[in-house]
């Protein structure tokens, strides 16, 4: 009877505990409500967490919480506190201007970046590296061209790709052709493209874009002033900018500084100083960017509590959190379900019925005990002896069995651990050998000053792509190094392999549905020469050395 009553009241208590749930709706990339409540013991107190991207925090006195149209009394119980995730580092994309004319710009940034990598400031981050150039004719549609090289950026915790890419950059030429610096928006187009590359990369780490460029004029061109910072905000990317100018006074429009400020990154500029001073300061600034990238990326949290004015009616109620009373664009919406009202119960009927059953049970036990007292004692003694013997035997068998199982499990665990360690070592060695081999091949591929390329027409627009990897796959699937959106092309159609011996490129068909042709002839594998025509199904490309 006692167990029945306990089960009944436990059911009522647990039912009430799960009645209240707080829902927080995500509202943009720089403010968010987090957390849920499953405990009704504190109702009508409602608690939650406010997350903000701004590393400088917020003014909690300007936060307002409403239930419907009523402003409720609230308080912040903790914060600001760093949000989770920064211990894993950040995903950092370093975009460096490869200036073909001004020797000082490229040489300066190459030296700064080499020193920062050598001193270990990139460790703990997942880093990608690419360059862009301001040399070339102006265009009326800068967003339609490719500015970032390479387009297929590899993000890695290893420093080898960055060191290899820096080593392959050609030296600037002081006598390069002159260009018009005004109305020349390649810097903005490159940042725009870099944001897309970083946004598409899949990672759980905070994302940061660091732009290294010179101080020449950078007109926005077809980009509106708000285009880039709105894009950075929507993609939750911090933008940092380090500007170097070898002359006396920089020229042009500096919307990049506003972009860094609005995306909660940083902006620094160096000019009018000795080169040695600028170099030392630039290394210090870039190392600072890398050291606080993860912390700025994850933002801060504030824990808040407010008292609900709703009763226990089991209904869902909405509430809003206005981060800034004067700015209605930062209003976050949430809702919670209040607990059900307590149900009435006939406690006296339950207690009376239970007492009567208990008295009846006691009477029956006394009668049975009186008639069979002596016989029952003998049976109980014999039963107790047998049960003790059985228990001792079972305990001994169970102990022996557990010891045998424990030994077997320990042996299996040791063997599995040894196998996994050997496999890990083998995979790491294979990865290191492949990474070293690929780096050597990539350097050999670019030894002539540029990579071989594929030219083709897509959407009535002539395009080309550099073959910048020893194995360069082509096909309709997005995982290929060149994605060809043509139904006659197989998902994995063909691959171009660079052979160091002889410095040749070999095209191999991957058993595609519609086959591969070179200069009109079907092939399974074929050495490519400059100007070869390649047909993948119905899609035509030209190979150029």
SEMIKOL-740099 format. One line per 2 residues: number of its first residue (from 1); for each residue x negated, y negated, z negated of C-alpha. Coordinates in steps of 0.001 Angstrom, whole numbers, padded with zeros to 6 digits, always signed. Layout:
NUM	X,Y,Z; ...
This chain:
1	+000000,+000000,+000000; -002830,-002352,-000849
3	-004444,-001605,+002507; -001154,-002374,+004289
5	-000809,-005763,+002574; -004469,-006612,+003273
7	-004065,-005731,+006977; -000907,-007866,+007221
9	-002500,-011002,+005706; -005721,-010482,+007697
11	-003686,-010439,+010906; -001979,-013712,+009986
13	-005318,-015373,+009087; -007119,-014281,+012266
15	-004171,-015374,+014398; -004404,-018863,+012917
17	-008196,-018998,+013374; -007925,-018615,+017182
19	-005060,-021064,+017686; -007178,-024213,+018312
21	-009416,-024597,+021358; -011136,-027774,+022549
23	-011634,-028212,+026301; -014175,-030737,+027615
25	-013988,-031806,+031267; -017243,-032599,+033106
27	-017272,-036259,+034233; -020285,-037028,+036458
29	-023980,-036292,+036278; -025027,-038777,+033586
31	-022325,-038279,+030906; -020573,-035100,+029801
33	-018488,-033628,+026966; -019684,-030289,+025625
35	-018659,-027766,+022987; -015563,-025904,+021771
37	-013859,-025314,+018418; -012325,-021974,+017345
39	-011883,-022679,+013625; -008640,-024196,+012300
41	-009977,-024601,+008761; -011075,-028188,+009502
43	-007953,-029219,+011444; -006958,-032020,+011986
45	-010715,-032751,+012294; -011893,-032359,+015926
47	-015630,-032065,+016694; -017669,-032029,+019891
49	-020870,-033137,+021591; -021463,-036088,+023960
51	-024340,-035555,+026432; -026063,-038529,+028152
53	-028836,-038563,+030748; -030113,-042029,+029779
55	-033412,-041417,+027908; -032909,-044723,+026074
57	-029712,-043384,+024544; -026412,-045248,+024101
59	-024954,-047764,+021680; -022687,-045543,+019574
61	-020862,-048613,+018247; -019492,-049137,+021785
63	-017993,-045624,+022000; -014203,-045458,+021732
65	-012064,-042277,+021371; -008322,-042217,+022096
67	-005515,-039694,+021695; -003124,-040798,+024391
69	-002952,-044592,+023972; -003946,-044556,+020286
71	-007506,-045342,+019235; -008563,-042797,+016584
73	-011089,-043135,+013808; -014278,-041290,+014739
75	-017855,-040964,+013535; -021116,-039591,+014903
77	-022533,-036850,+012672; -025897,-036453,+014440
79	-027942,-037723,+017374; -029543,-038616,+019496
81	-031126,-035179,+019861; -032988,-033800,+022848
83	-030799,-031475,+024894; -031818,-027869,+025520
85	-034003,-026937,+028500; -037052,-029212,+028324
87	-039254,-026468,+026857; -039242,-024737,+030274
89	-040708,-027768,+032046; -039276,-029550,+035094
91	-038967,-028945,+038829; -041185,-031705,+040280
93	-041339,-032721,+043980; -044397,-034912,+044712
95	-043925,-036919,+047957; -047183,-038601,+049061
97	-047615,-041129,+051866; -050211,-039852,+054355
99	-051205,-043228,+055811; -052945,-042700,+059156
101	-054280,-046239,+059410; -055155,-047514,+055916
103	-058008,-045376,+054685; -057626,-046631,+051111
105	-054041,-045403,+050635; -054435,-041719,+051543
107	-057910,-041392,+050047; -056759,-043046,+046807
109	-053719,-040806,+046326; -055642,-037652,+047296
111	-058240,-038408,+044609; -055610,-039260,+041976
113	-053580,-036117,+042658; -056658,-033859,+042771
115	-057789,-035180,+039370; -054326,-034792,+037828
117	-054090,-031178,+039074; -057640,-030319,+037927
119	-056928,-031648,+034434; -053868,-029403,+034055
121	-051105,-032034,+033942; -048951,-030005,+036374
123	-049058,-026886,+034198; -045690,-025777,+032866
125	-043847,-027382,+035805; -042508,-025911,+039031
127	-044149,-028213,+041585; -043596,-028795,+045308
129	-045716,-031107,+047485; -045154,-032827,+050847
131	-046364,-035907,+052725; -044830,-038558,+054959
133	-046339,-041134,+057315; -045439,-044715,+058243
135	-047335,-044625,+061566; -045251,-044373,+064725
137	-042612,-046284,+066705; -039609,-047720,+064889
139	-036286,-045960,+065434; -032688,-047127,+065320
141	-031588,-044019,+063433; -034288,-043112,+060862
143	-032022,-040675,+059039; -031858,-038391,+062103
145	-035620,-037748,+062250; -037876,-035477,+060226
147	-040269,-037480,+058054; -041352,-035012,+055371
149	-044133,-032510,+056166; -043785,-029625,+055728
151	-039990,-029357,+055816; -040078,-025927,+054143
153	-041487,-027093,+050806; -042688,-024291,+048483
155	-042093,-024882,+044752; -044525,-022986,+042525
157	-046139,-023124,+039071; -049465,-022377,+040755
159	-051711,-025329,+041680; -053118,-023554,+044756
161	-050498,-024838,+047278; -051107,-028472,+046259
163	-054891,-028132,+046384; -054688,-026346,+049734
165	-052343,-028966,+051224; -054535,-031854,+050029
167	-057598,-030171,+051504; -055913,-029810,+054887
169	-054929,-033486,+055212; -056980,-035165,+057999
171	-059035,-038229,+057136; -057366,-041591,+057934
173	-058647,-043496,+060955; -059487,-047164,+060493
175	-058982,-047751,+064218; -055532,-046184,+064452
177	-052950,-048038,+066602; -051269,-050998,+064947
179	-047575,-050857,+064086; -044731,-053129,+063101
181	-044273,-052942,+059335; -040988,-054792,+059197
183	-037703,-053024,+060013; -039645,-049802,+059594
185	-037650,-047717,+057082; -039572,-044412,+057101
187	-040183,-044666,+053341; -036452,-044701,+052643
189	-035716,-042011,+055214; -038435,-039823,+053664
191	-037019,-040295,+050143; -033552,-039499,+051500
193	-034831,-036265,+053058; -036851,-035386,+049926
195	-033731,-035731,+047742; -031942,-033232,+050010
197	-034851,-030768,+049832; -035028,-031007,+046031
199	-031237,-030755,+045663; -031076,-027552,+047774
201	-033827,-025849,+045724; -032247,-023439,+043227
203	-033586,-023820,+039672; -032349,-024230,+036094
205	-035007,-026848,+035304; -034480,-030634,+035361
207	-035332,-032092,+038792; -037772,-034990,+039323
209	-038947,-036746,+042520; -042313,-038588,+042344
211	-043067,-040903,+045334; -046673,-042026,+045927
213	-046775,-044844,+048540; -048511,-048084,+049488
215	-047316,-051669,+049115; -046500,-052538,+052718
217	-043058,-053752,+053689; -040381,-051076,+053424
219	-037119,-052409,+054851; -034067,-050289,+054108
221	-033018,-050133,+057769; -029731,-048256,+058149
223	-029670,-047450,+054407; -027462,-049578,+052182
225	-029033,-050722,+048910; -026959,-048300,+046863
227	-027293,-045254,+049156; -030348,-043671,+047582
229	-029670,-044315,+043878; -026063,-043138,+044260
231	-027396,-039995,+045935; -029989,-039469,+043171
233	-027272,-039943,+040543; -024861,-037495,+042195
235	-027627,-034882,+042464; -028880,-035515,+038894
237	-032453,-036273,+040027; -034876,-038678,+038288
239	-036953,-040735,+040751; -040431,-041985,+039816
241	-042546,-044243,+042059; -046266,-045064,+041937
243	-047175,-047826,+044420; -050754,-048600,+045471
245	-051721,-051594,+047600; -055328,-052231,+048563
247	-054776,-055886,+049512; -053943,-058930,+047443
249	-050149,-059326,+047544; -047647,-056576,+048545
251	-045018,-057373,+051156; -041433,-056366,+051765
253	-038257,-055269,+050043; -038580,-053383,+046728
255	-035302,-051528,+046362; -037385,-048493,+045313
257	-037903,-050118,+041917; -034123,-050393,+041509
259	-033738,-046747,+042595; -036137,-045619,+039830
261	-034374,-047736,+037207; -030870,-046517,+038101
263	-031898,-042842,+038203; -033640,-043130,+034777
265	-037089,-042612,+036275; -040025,-045081,+036210
267	-041772,-047496,+038604; -045398,-048676,+038501
269	-047369,-050843,+040958; -051135,-051425,+041301
271	-052720,-054192,+043358; -055171,-057067,+042948
273	-057541,-055022,+040760; -060801,-053168,+041285
275	-060371,-049733,+042813; -061945,-047945,+039815
277	-059499,-049609,+037411; -056563,-048724,+039638
279	-057728,-045114,+039942; -058000,-044629,+036174
281	-054642,-046288,+035531; -052917,-044364,+038327
283	-054107,-041027,+036886; -052828,-042066,+033460
285	-049430,-043152,+034851; -048974,-039993,+036944
287	-049914,-037765,+033997; -047346,-039662,+031891
289	-044709,-039078,+034583; -045394,-035335,+034445
291	-045515,-035125,+030640; -042089,-036736,+030084
293	-040346,-035429,+033222; -038610,-032536,+031477
295	-037522,-034590,+028453; -035962,-037300,+030635
297	-034386,-034641,+032828; -032420,-032897,+030082
299	-031205,-036074,+028341; -029837,-036429,+024792
301	-026819,-035255,+022796; -024669,-036897,+020104
303	-022351,-034882,+017813; -019060,-036632,+016991
305	-015961,-035970,+014861; -012525,-037602,+014858
307	-009280,-037027,+012981; -006337,-035972,+015158
309	-002981,-037666,+014542; -001051,-034692,+015943
311	+000546,-032116,+013667; +000318,-028344,+013910
313	+002756,-027844,+016813; +000793,-025394,+019037
315	+000765,-027899,+021949; -002112,-029078,+024139
317	-003093,-032705,+023584; -005387,-034895,+025658
319	-008050,-037282,+024433; -010584,-039608,+026102
321	-014095,-040761,+025184; -015099,-044177,+026576
323	-018912,-044395,+026439; -018835,-048168,+026913
325	-015710,-050118,+025965; -016367,-052680,+028712
327	-016995,-050063,+031458; -014036,-047836,+032323
329	-016087,-045842,+034847; -017650,-043870,+031971
331	-014425,-042421,+030530; -014625,-038673,+029779
333	-011427,-036639,+029437; -010810,-033579,+027270
335	-007964,-031704,+025617; -007335,-029418,+022651
337	-004529,-027114,+021522; -003382,-027640,+017958
339	-002636,-024541,+015797; +000824,-022999,+015570
341	+002965,-024067,+012579; +002893,-021520,+009692
343	+005607,-018853,+009846; +007936,-018294,+006876
345	+007673,-014945,+005124; +009707,-013201,+002364
347	+006807,-012685,-000007; +008973,-011524,-002893
349	+010572,-008776,-000819; +007147,-007525,+000192
351	+005807,-007611,-003377; +008942,-005931,-004839
353	+009009,-003139,-002266; +005324,-002484,-002737
355	+005671,-002299,-006526; +008547,+000209,-006282
357	+006588,+002461,-003959; +003569,+002297,-006265
359	+005654,+003338,-009344; +007201,+006276,-007435
361	+003800,+007446,-006300; +002445,+007363,-009879
363	+005354,+009481,-011190; +004796,+012152,-008548
365	+001089,+012318,-009320; +001717,+012748,-013062
367	+004126,+015677,-012513; +001722,+017468,-010187
369	-001206,+016898,-012506; +000718,+018299,-015537
371	+001705,+021591,-013799; -001591,+022340,-012115
373	-004139,+020682,-014384; -006262,+023725,-015275
375	-006050,+025378,-011832; -006892,+022111,-010136
377	-009958,+021569,-012331; -011401,+024962,-011314
379	-010714,+024338,-007628; -012198,+020856,-007830
381	-015373,+022170,-009437; -015824,+024894,-006815
383	-015037,+022458,-004012; -017474,+019931,-005426
385	-020266,+022539,-005495; -019572,+023628,-001905
387	-019333,+020027,-000699; -022604,+019127,-002390
389	-024358,+022080,-000774; -022889,+021237,+002648
391	-023820,+017593,+002215; -027403,+018431,+001274
393	-027711,+020824,+004234; -026195,+018285,+006645
395	-028428,+015520,+005305; -031541,+017672,+005826
397	-030517,+018588,+009389; -029634,+015002,+010178
399	-032982,+013733,+008852; -034917,+016291,+010923
401	-032907,+015433,+014029; -033373,+011677,+013538
403	-037127,+012117,+013080; -037329,+014157,+016306
405	-035264,+011595,+018209; -037376,+008765,+016827
407	-040582,+010482,+017977; -039149,+011117,+021438
409	-037906,+007539,+021711; -041275,+006185,+020604
411	-043099,+008347,+023165; -040705,+007293,+025945
413	-040981,+003626,+024965; -044788,+003803,+024971
415	-044823,+005516,+028366; -042338,+003010,+029822
417	-044277,+000083,+028382; -047496,+001403,+029923
419	-045756,+001911,+033292; -044240,-001589,+033230
421	-047584,-003165,+032299; -049364,-001303,+035121
423	-046633,-002351,+037547; -046829,-005967,+036368
425	-050608,-006030,+036792; -050304,-004474,+040254
427	-047651,-007001,+041377; -049654,-009930,+039985
429	-052793,-008735,+041771; -050866,-008257,+045019
431	-049305,-011728,+044680; -052696,-013330,+044004
433	-054285,-011548,+046956; -051419,-012564,+049257
435	-051469,-016162,+047995; -055232,-016393,+048551
437	-054956,-014729,+051945; -052068,-017004,+053029
439	-053998,-020085,+051912; -056987,-019016,+054032
441	-054763,-018282,+057033; -052867,-021581,+056693
443	-056168,-023448,+056554; -057343,-021572,+059669
445	-054019,-022290,+061420; -054405,-026028,+060789
447	-058152,-026169,+061501; -057504,-027898,+064825
449	-055870,-030808,+062993; -052275,-029660,+063524
451	-050201,-026477,+063499; -048793,-024652,+066491
453	-045144,-025565,+067026; -041868,-024413,+068571
455	-039885,-026894,+070692; -036195,-026436,+071438
457	-032941,-028272,+072087; -030178,-028120,+069469
459	-027027,-030216,+069652; -028322,-031962,+072811
461	-031291,-033209,+070768; -034882,-032148,+071462
463	-036485,-030883,+068280; -039649,-029145,+067162
465	-040854,-027305,+064107; -044419,-026535,+062985
467	-045485,-022908,+062502; -047075,-023528,+059094
469	-047019,-020005,+057620; -048936,-016823,+058631
471	-045589,-015014,+059031; -042918,-017344,+060456
473	-039467,-015743,+060733; -036709,-016783,+063183
475	-033043,-015879,+063026; -029504,-016943,+062236
477	-029757,-016369,+058468; -030617,-019417,+056268
479	-033436,-017398,+054635; -035498,-017593,+057850
481	-038245,-020195,+058190; -036401,-021416,+061315
483	-032623,-021041,+061062; -031012,-020832,+064535
485	-027256,-021309,+064425; -026478,-019360,+067626
487	-024182,-016316,+067710; -026451,-014551,+070233
489	-029293,-014644,+067695; -029518,-011886,+065082
491	-029737,-012635,+061345; -033379,-011507,+061352
493	-034273,-011724,+065040; -038055,-012080,+065374
495	-041249,-013073,+063577; -044415,-014899,+064710
497	-047584,-013628,+063029; -050942,-015399,+063040
499	-053960,-013124,+063454; -057148,-014616,+062077
501	-059259,-012367,+064298; -059144,-014186,+067595
503	-056972,-016983,+066187; -053916,-015761,+068148
505	-050150,-015810,+067507; -048132,-012623,+068131
507	-044340,-012586,+068570; -042572,-009403,+067381
509	-038909,-008535,+067942; -037214,-007230,+064750
511	-034905,-004789,+066565; -032464,-007624,+067342
513	-029093,-006963,+068981; -029657,-009062,+072134
515	-033428,-008621,+072358; -036340,-011039,+072803
517	-037945,-012236,+076043; -041205,-014062,+076768
519	-041413,-015854,+080121; -038320,-013912,+081201
521	-039652,-010426,+080316; -038183,-008325,+077456
523	-040783,-007582,+074802; -041156,-005661,+071567
525	-044419,-007428,+070690; -046369,-009975,+072679
527	-049324,-012391,+072271; -048216,-016002,+072733
529	-050074,-018591,+074757; -049547,-022329,+075089
531	-046353,-023143,+076991; -044738,-019684,+076688
533	-040948,-019639,+077025; -039275,-017578,+074290
535	-035656,-016381,+074585; -033902,-015141,+071437
537	-030615,-013859,+072810; -029330,-016964,+074584
539	-031463,-019478,+072639; -034638,-020799,+074334
541	-037764,-022153,+072635; -041191,-023218,+073903
543	-044411,-022244,+072119; -047080,-024968,+071981
545	-050628,-024716,+070601
